[in-house]
Amino acid sequence: MPHVIVKMYEGKGLPEKQALAQAVAETVAGFGYDIRKVSVSIDDIRPENWMEAVYHPDIMNRRASLVRAPSYGPVSEKF
């Protein structure tokens, strides 16, 4: 623990994903977590599916737990 899920546009290769996962894990570990217990998964999302697959369920519908909003869409106007 903790486990971080990154959702991003598809198209990055495995080396880029591994570098991103390592950077995320190191950042999380910097807050006092054992890096050996930090896990990271990456979900590739097609750009045309972003709003339906990510924005509405994970951003719009989870505003109460949203700590950082994106700079696009209706949620950005409330931050």
N, CA, C and O atoms as a GROMACS GRO file, in nm:
protein
  316
    1MET      N    1   0.085  -0.116   0.000
    1MET     CA    2   0.000   0.000   0.000
    1MET      C    3   0.089   0.122   0.000
    1MET      O    4   0.192   0.116   0.068
    2PRO      N    5   0.063   0.225  -0.064
    2PRO     CA    6  -0.057   0.252  -0.145
    2PRO      C    7  -0.044   0.202  -0.290
    2PRO      O    8   0.064   0.168  -0.338
    3HIS      N    9  -0.159   0.201  -0.355
    3HIS     CA   10  -0.166   0.165  -0.496
    3HIS      C   11  -0.214   0.288  -0.573
    3HIS      O   12  -0.315   0.349  -0.536
    4VAL      N   13  -0.144   0.324  -0.678
    4VAL     CA   14  -0.177   0.441  -0.760
    4VAL      C   15  -0.219   0.393  -0.898
    4VAL      O   16  -0.152   0.310  -0.959
    5ILE      N   17  -0.331   0.444  -0.946
    5ILE     CA   18  -0.379   0.411  -1.080
    5ILE      C   19  -0.363   0.536  -1.167
    5ILE      O   20  -0.416   0.642  -1.135
    6VAL      N   21  -0.290   0.521  -1.276
    6VAL     CA   22  -0.271   0.630  -1.372
    6VAL      C   23  -0.353   0.596  -1.495
    6VAL      O   24  -0.340   0.488  -1.552
    7LYS      N   25  -0.438   0.689  -1.535
    7LYS     CA   26  -0.516   0.672  -1.657
    7LYS      C   27  -0.467   0.779  -1.753
    7LYS      O   28  -0.462   0.898  -1.720
    8MET      N   29  -0.430   0.736  -1.874
    8MET     CA   30  -0.374   0.830  -1.970
    8MET      C   31  -0.405   0.783  -2.111
    8MET      O   32  -0.442   0.668  -2.135
    9TYR      N   33  -0.388   0.877  -2.204
    9TYR     CA   34  -0.407   0.841  -2.344
    9TYR      C   35  -0.315   0.726  -2.381
    9TYR      O   36  -0.200   0.721  -2.337
   10GLU      N   37  -0.365   0.636  -2.461
   10GLU     CA   38  -0.284   0.526  -2.510
   10GLU      C   39  -0.171   0.578  -2.599
   10GLU      O   40  -0.178   0.690  -2.650
   11GLY      N   41  -0.069   0.497  -2.617
   11GLY     CA   42   0.036   0.533  -2.710
   11GLY      C   43   0.176   0.534  -2.653
   11GLY      O   44   0.273   0.536  -2.729
   12LYS      N   45   0.189   0.531  -2.523
   12LYS     CA   46   0.322   0.526  -2.462
   12LYS      C   47   0.371   0.382  -2.457
   12LYS      O   48   0.292   0.290  -2.435
   13GLY      N   49   0.499   0.363  -2.478
   13GLY     CA   50   0.557   0.229  -2.475
   13GLY      C   51   0.590   0.185  -2.334
   13GLY      O   52   0.582   0.264  -2.239
   14LEU      N   53   0.626   0.060  -2.321
   14LEU     CA   54   0.657   0.004  -2.190
   14LEU      C   55   0.771   0.078  -2.119
   14LEU      O   56   0.759   0.103  -1.999
   15PRO      N   57   0.880   0.116  -2.187
   15PRO     CA   58   0.985   0.190  -2.116
   15PRO      C   59   0.936   0.322  -2.056
   15PRO      O   60   0.975   0.360  -1.946
   16GLU      N   61   0.851   0.392  -2.130
   16GLU     CA   62   0.796   0.518  -2.078
   16GLU      C   63   0.703   0.492  -1.960
   16GLU      O   64   0.705   0.567  -1.862
   17LYS      N   65   0.623   0.389  -1.968
   17LYS     CA   66   0.533   0.354  -1.858
   17LYS      C   67   0.612   0.313  -1.734
   17LYS      O   68   0.576   0.350  -1.622
   18GLN      N   69   0.718   0.237  -1.754
   18GLN     CA   70   0.800   0.196  -1.640
   18GLN      C   71   0.867   0.317  -1.575
   18GLN      O   72   0.877   0.324  -1.453
   19ALA      N   73   0.914   0.412  -1.657
   19ALA     CA   74   0.975   0.532  -1.602
   19ALA      C   75   0.873   0.615  -1.525
   19ALA      O   76   0.903   0.667  -1.417
   20LEU      N   77   0.753   0.627  -1.578
   20LEU     CA   78   0.646   0.700  -1.509
   20LEU      C   79   0.611   0.631  -1.377
   20LEU      O   80   0.598   0.696  -1.274
   21ALA      N   81   0.596   0.499  -1.381
   21ALA     CA   82   0.562   0.424  -1.260
   21ALA      C   83   0.671   0.439  -1.155
   21ALA      O   84   0.641   0.453  -1.036
   22GLN      N   85   0.796   0.436  -1.196
   22GLN     CA   86   0.906   0.453  -1.101
   22GLN      C   87   0.903   0.592  -1.039
   22GLN      O   88   0.921   0.606  -0.918
   23ALA      N   89   0.879   0.695  -1.121
   23ALA     CA   90   0.873   0.832  -1.070
   23ALA      C   91   0.756   0.849  -0.972
   23ALA      O   92   0.770   0.915  -0.869
   24VAL      N   93   0.642   0.791  -1.006
   24VAL     CA   94   0.526   0.798  -0.916
   24VAL      C   95   0.558   0.727  -0.785
   24VAL      O   96   0.530   0.780  -0.678
   25ALA      N   97   0.616   0.608  -0.792
   25ALA     CA   98   0.649   0.532  -0.672
   25ALA      C   99   0.748   0.607  -0.584
   25ALA      O  100   0.733   0.610  -0.462
   26GLU      N  101   0.848   0.667  -0.645
   26GLU     CA  102   0.947   0.744  -0.568
   26GLU      C  103   0.883   0.866  -0.502
   26GLU      O  104   0.917   0.900  -0.389
   27THR      N  105   0.792   0.931  -0.573
   27THR     CA  106   0.723   1.046  -0.515
   27THR      C  107   0.638   1.004  -0.396
   27THR      O  108   0.640   1.069  -0.291
   28VAL      N  109   0.564   0.897  -0.411
   28VAL     CA  110   0.481   0.846  -0.301
   28VAL      C  111   0.569   0.805  -0.183
   28VAL      O  112   0.536   0.834  -0.068
   29ALA      N  113   0.680   0.740  -0.211
   29ALA     CA  114   0.771   0.698  -0.105
   29ALA      C  115   0.826   0.819  -0.030
   29ALA      O  116   0.857   0.810   0.089
   30GLY      N  117   0.839   0.930  -0.098
   30GLY     CA  118   0.887   1.052  -0.034
   30GLY      C  119   0.793   1.105   0.073
   30GLY      O  120   0.831   1.193   0.150
   31PHE      N  121   0.673   1.053   0.080
   31PHE     CA  122   0.578   1.091   0.183
   31PHE      C  123   0.575   0.991   0.298
   31PHE      O  124   0.481   0.989   0.377
   32GLY      N  125   0.678   0.910   0.305
   32GLY     CA  126   0.693   0.821   0.420
   32GLY      C  127   0.650   0.678   0.398
   32GLY      O  128   0.642   0.601   0.494
   33TYR      N  129   0.623   0.639   0.276
   33TYR     CA  130   0.584   0.501   0.248
   33TYR      C  131   0.705   0.422   0.201
   33TYR      O  132   0.796   0.477   0.138
   34ASP      N  133   0.707   0.296   0.231
   34ASP     CA  134   0.811   0.205   0.186
   34ASP      C  135   0.793   0.183   0.037
   34ASP      O  136   0.690   0.130  -0.006
   35ILE      N  137   0.891   0.221  -0.043
   35ILE     CA  138   0.877   0.212  -0.189
   35ILE      C  139   0.852   0.068  -0.234
   35ILE      O  140   0.791   0.046  -0.339
   36ARG      N  141   0.897  -0.029  -0.157
   36ARG     CA  142   0.873  -0.168  -0.194
   36ARG      C  143   0.726  -0.207  -0.184
   36ARG      O  144   0.684  -0.309  -0.238
   37LYS      N  145   0.648  -0.125  -0.114
   37LYS     CA  146   0.506  -0.154  -0.097
   37LYS      C  147   0.415  -0.067  -0.184
   37LYS      O  148   0.293  -0.078  -0.178
   38VAL      N  149   0.476   0.020  -0.264
   38VAL     CA  150   0.399   0.106  -0.353
   38VAL      C  151   0.381   0.033  -0.486
   38VAL      O  152   0.478  -0.014  -0.546
   39SER      N  153   0.257   0.025  -0.532
   39SER     CA  154   0.229  -0.035  -0.663
   39SER      C  155   0.165   0.070  -0.753
   39SER      O  156   0.096   0.160  -0.706
   40VAL      N  157   0.188   0.056  -0.882
   40VAL     CA  158   0.136   0.152  -0.981
   40VAL      C  159   0.082   0.073  -1.099
   40VAL      O  160   0.150  -0.016  -1.152
   41SER      N  161  -0.038   0.104  -1.140
   41SER     CA  162  -0.091   0.047  -1.264
   41SER      C  163  -0.123   0.160  -1.360
   41SER      O  164  -0.152   0.273  -1.318
   42ILE      N  165  -0.118   0.130  -1.487
   42ILE     CA  166  -0.144   0.230  -1.590
   42ILE      C  167  -0.252   0.177  -1.683
   42ILE      O  168  -0.239   0.069  -1.740
   43ASP      N  169  -0.359   0.254  -1.696
   43ASP     CA  170  -0.469   0.220  -1.787
   43ASP      C  171  -0.458   0.307  -1.911
   43ASP      O  172  -0.460   0.430  -1.902
   44ASP      N  173  -0.447   0.244  -2.026
   44ASP     CA  174  -0.446   0.316  -2.154
   44ASP      C  175  -0.588   0.344  -2.197
   44ASP      O  176  -0.672   0.254  -2.201
   45ILE      N  177  -0.616   0.469  -2.228
   45ILE     CA  178  -0.750   0.511  -2.269
   45ILE      C  179  -0.742   0.574  -2.408
   45ILE      O  180  -0.656   0.659  -2.433
   46ARG      N  181  -0.828   0.534  -2.495
   46ARG     CA  182  -0.834   0.596  -2.628
   46ARG      C  183  -0.884   0.739  -2.611
   46ARG      O  184  -0.980   0.762  -2.536
   47PRO      N  185  -0.823   0.835  -2.679
   47PRO     CA  186  -0.864   0.975  -2.663
   47PRO      C  187  -1.014   0.998  -2.683
   47PRO      O  188  -1.076   1.076  -2.611
   48GLU      N  189  -1.070   0.930  -2.780
   48GLU     CA  190  -1.213   0.951  -2.808
   48GLU      C  191  -1.302   0.892  -2.698
   48GLU      O  192  -1.422   0.922  -2.693
   49ASN      N  193  -1.246   0.811  -2.610
   49ASN     CA  194  -1.323   0.752  -2.500
   49ASN      C  195  -1.298   0.821  -2.366
   49ASN      O  196  -1.358   0.784  -2.265
   50TRP      N  197  -1.209   0.921  -2.364
   50TRP     CA  198  -1.164   0.983  -2.239
   50TRP      C  199  -1.280   1.036  -2.154
   50TRP      O  200  -1.288   1.006  -2.035
   51MET      N  201  -1.366   1.114  -2.213
   51MET     CA  202  -1.474   1.178  -2.134
   51MET      C  203  -1.565   1.072  -2.072
   51MET      O  204  -1.601   1.083  -1.954
   52GLU      N  205  -1.602   0.973  -2.148
   52GLU     CA  206  -1.692   0.869  -2.099
   52GLU      C  207  -1.623   0.772  -2.002
   52GLU      O  208  -1.682   0.730  -1.903
   53ALA      N  209  -1.499   0.737  -2.032
   53ALA     CA  210  -1.429   0.636  -1.953
   53ALA      C  211  -1.360   0.691  -1.829
   53ALA      O  212  -1.342   0.618  -1.731
   54VAL      N  213  -1.321   0.819  -1.832
   54VAL     CA  214  -1.244   0.875  -1.721
   54VAL      C  215  -1.308   1.001  -1.663
   54VAL      O  216  -1.334   1.007  -1.543
   55TYR      N  217  -1.334   1.100  -1.747
   55TYR     CA  218  -1.378   1.229  -1.694
   55TYR      C  219  -1.507   1.219  -1.613
   55TYR      O  220  -1.513   1.265  -1.499
   56HIS      N  221  -1.608   1.158  -1.670
   56HIS     CA  222  -1.736   1.152  -1.598
   56HIS      C  223  -1.731   1.061  -1.475
   56HIS      O  224  -1.771   1.105  -1.367
   57PRO      N  225  -1.683   0.937  -1.487
   57PRO     CA  226  -1.686   0.852  -1.366
   57PRO      C  227  -1.581   0.888  -1.261
   57PRO      O  228  -1.608   0.877  -1.142
   58ASP      N  229  -1.462   0.929  -1.303
   58ASP     CA  230  -1.353   0.949  -1.207
   58ASP      C  231  -1.331   1.093  -1.164
   58ASP      O  232  -1.272   1.118  -1.059
   59ILE      N  233  -1.377   1.187  -1.243
   59ILE     CA  234  -1.356   1.328  -1.210
   59ILE      C  235  -1.488   1.392  -1.169
   59ILE      O  236  -1.502   1.441  -1.057
   60MET      N  237  -1.585   1.391  -1.259
   60MET     CA  238  -1.715   1.453  -1.228
   60MET      C  239  -1.784   1.385  -1.110
   60MET      O  240  -1.832   1.452  -1.019
   61ASN      N  241  -1.787   1.254  -1.112
   61ASN     CA  242  -1.862   1.180  -1.010
   61ASN      C  243  -1.785   1.159  -0.880
   61ASN      O  244  -1.838   1.103  -0.784
   62ARG      N  245  -1.660   1.204  -0.876
   62ARG     CA  246  -1.580   1.187  -0.754
   62ARG      C  247  -1.524   1.321  -0.706
   62ARG      O  248  -1.414   1.327  -0.651
   63ARG      N  249  -1.599   1.427  -0.728
   63ARG     CA  250  -1.553   1.561  -0.690
   63ARG      C  251  -1.521   1.572  -0.542
   63ARG      O  252  -1.431   1.648  -0.504
   64ALA      N  253  -1.591   1.501  -0.459
   64ALA     CA  254  -1.568   1.510  -0.314
   64ALA      C  255  -1.428   1.464  -0.277
   64ALA      O  256  -1.372   1.511  -0.178
   65SER      N  257  -1.370   1.372  -0.354
   65SER     CA  258  -1.236   1.325  -0.323
   65SER      C  259  -1.130   1.379  -0.419
   65SER      O  260  -1.013   1.345  -0.407
   66LEU      N  261  -1.171   1.462  -0.513
   66LEU     CA  262  -1.078   1.520  -0.610
   66LEU      C  263  -0.991   1.624  -0.541
   66LEU      O  264  -1.043   1.721  -0.485
   67VAL      N  265  -0.862   1.605  -0.545
   67VAL     CA  266  -0.769   1.696  -0.480
   67VAL      C  267  -0.710   1.795  -0.580
   67VAL      O  268  -0.678   1.909  -0.544
   68ARG      N  269  -0.695   1.753  -0.702
   68ARG     CA  270  -0.643   1.840  -0.808
   68ARG      C  271  -0.728   1.820  -0.932
   68ARG      O  272  -0.740   1.708  -0.982
   69ALA      N  273  -0.787   1.927  -0.980
   69ALA     CA  274  -0.875   1.920  -1.097
   69ALA      C  275  -0.797   1.946  -1.225
   69ALA      O  276  -0.695   2.016  -1.223
   70PRO      N  277  -0.844   1.890  -1.337
   70PRO     CA  278  -0.780   1.922  -1.464
   70PRO      C  279  -0.819   2.063  -1.508
   70PRO      O  280  -0.910   2.124  -1.453
   71SER      N  281  -0.748   2.113  -1.607
   71SER     CA  282  -0.775   2.249  -1.655
   71SER      C  283  -0.879   2.251  -1.768
   71SER      O  284  -0.888   2.350  -1.840
   72TYR      N  285  -0.954   2.146  -1.784
   72TYR     CA  286  -1.057   2.138  -1.888
   72TYR      C  287  -1.185   2.086  -1.826
   72TYR      O  288  -1.183   2.021  -1.722
   73GLY      N  289  -1.295   2.113  -1.891
   73GLY     CA  290  -1.424   2.060  -1.849
   73GLY      C  291  -1.487   2.137  -1.734
   73GLY      O  292  -1.425   2.227  -1.678
   74PRO      N  293  -1.609   2.102  -1.700
   74PRO     CA  294  -1.685   2.176  -1.600
   74PRO      C  295  -1.626   2.173  -1.461
   74PRO      O  296  -1.645   2.269  -1.386
   75VAL      N  297  -1.556   2.069  -1.422
   75VAL     CA  298  -1.499   2.063  -1.287
   75VAL      C  299  -1.393   2.170  -1.269
   75VAL      O  300  -1.380   2.226  -1.160
   76SER      N  301  -1.318   2.201  -1.374
   76SER     CA  302  -1.209   2.301  -1.362
   76SER      C  303  -1.263   2.437  -1.322
   76SER      O  304  -1.192   2.515  -1.259
   77GLU      N  305  -1.385   2.466  -1.358
   77GLU     CA  306  -1.445   2.595  -1.326
   77GLU      C  307  -1.476   2.610  -1.178
   77GLU      O  308  -1.492   2.722  -1.129
   78LYS      N  309  -1.483   2.499  -1.106
   78LYS     CA  310  -1.520   2.504  -0.963
   78LYS      C  311  -1.397   2.503  -0.871
   78LYS      O  312  -1.412   2.514  -0.750
   79PHE      N  313  -1.278   2.490  -0.927
   79PHE     CA  314  -1.156   2.487  -0.846
   79PHE      C  315  -1.085   2.619  -0.852
   79PHE      O  316  -0.980   2.635  -0.790
   0.00000   0.00000   0.00000
